[in-house]
Amino acid sequence: MKSRIRKEDTPEGRLAAVVKTIIENMRIARNDLRFDPDQVDLREGLRPFVERELLIARITEMLLPAASFSTRMASLTDELRVIEEQMDIT
């Protein structure tokens, strides 16, 4: 699992690798290759990886050139709006 996750360059690639691995591990643990994890199973398995991605994002943010708080907030709000539109959750 670790090598599959580390090979990915993007957050979505790493999370996709994590989801795939979580499902495989749950199927092996239950000795049921048709096991279909539900939302709770995936939420619990994903928690540490989502926290990791958030920390990576925070560290990356610290490396960016300094900008005013209000300018950065506006930029992040715009990015969030675009992503939410892509997800169709607005």
HELIX and SHEET records of a PDB file:
HELIX    1   1 LYS A    2  LYS A    7  1                                   6    
HELIX    2   2 PRO A   11  ARG A   30  1                                  20    
HELIX    3   3 GLN A   39  LEU A   63  1                                  25    
HELIX    4   4 PHE A   69  MET A   87  1                                  19    
END                                                                             
